[in-house]
Amino acid sequence: MQILCDNVLYVDDSFEYSNDSSFLAEGLVDSTGVMEIVMYVQSAFGIVVDLHEVTPDHFDSINKLAAFIRSKRAVLAAS
């Protein structure tokens, strides 16, 4: 979460949103920010994010992002 606050969401440590808060609906991130999140996720977690996976279902809240990362890592671990 801290990396997102510092580099994408541009909020201080007092992040006052729940882990289910929508980045887009709350105005916390724009399309460029989504792409920054994608690049960070790929780099930090060693996963490949396909273009069709860049959707609000995967990249619009902390919980959605965490679930997406877990699912991608599970696929990697199984292969």
Beta strands, then each sheet from edge to edge (+ up, - down):
end
